[in-house]
Amino acid sequence: MRYIPRGVCSQAIDVELDGDIVKSVKFTGGCNGNTKGVAALVQGMKVEDAVARMQGIDCNGRGTSCPDQLAKALLQAMEA
C-alpha cells in the first residue's frame, strides 16, 4: 500500500503488512538515514505496537513527523 504523507519532507511511504505484522516499509524522500532507521525498527512489529510508539511524534513544530505519518499509514493499511 502506498501512503502519501502530509506536512513532512518524505513524499511517499510504501507499507507491506502480513496480517497485523509490519513486513516492510520504504520511504521516498525525507531524511535518508532517519527514514531507513525507522523502517528497520518497525519491521516485524505488530502494527498496534508500532503505532503506539510513533503516533504524535512532532518534527520541528510541524504537528507531525515521518514516524507520525508512518503510524497513519499503518492504520490505513490495516483498514484496507
N, C-alpha and C positions, 0 to 999 in steps of 0.2 A: 504494500500500500504506500502511496506517495502522499505526503502531507506538505502543504505549503505554509511555512511558518510566517507569523506576523510580528513586526516590531523588533526583529533581530537581524544579524548580519547573514546568517545562513539562508539559502534560497529554497532548499527543499530537504525533507527528511524522508528517507525510504526505510520502512519498517517491515520486518517479516516476523510473524509470530508462529509458534507451534502450540496451538491451544492457548493457554494463558501464560506461556513462557516466551520471552524475547529471544528469537532465534538470531536476528541480525538487525543492525541499524547502520545506515550510511547517511551522513550529512553531505550536502552540496553547499559549498561556501562556508562562511564563518571562520572562526579561529581554528585552523587545521589541527593543531596538537590537542586543543581542548575538546573539540568535537570527536576526534578519534578516541580520546581517553574516555569520554562519557559513553560512547558507543561500545567500547570494550568492557567497561564496568557493568553495563546493564545486560550484556549478553548472558543468557542462561538464567536471568532473574525472572521471578513472577512479575507480571505486569503491575499488579496492585502494590508490590513492594517497591518497584522502580518509581511508580507514580508518587507514592508516599514520600520518597526521598527527594524527588526533584520538583514537584509541584510547588509553585510560588516563589522559586528562586528568582531573584532580581539581578539584572546586569546594568550597572551604572544608572539607576533610577528610571529605567525604561518600563518598569512594571512587569517585565517578563525577561526571559533569558533563553538560550538554546536548550538547557536542561528542562526548563518550564515548558517550552514548546514541544520537546520530545514527550513529556508527560501527556500533553494534549493529544499528540499524535498516537501514543499508545492507547489512550482511552478511545479515540476514534476507531482505531484498528480493532479493538475488542468489540465495539458496537457493530462493526461491518460483518 
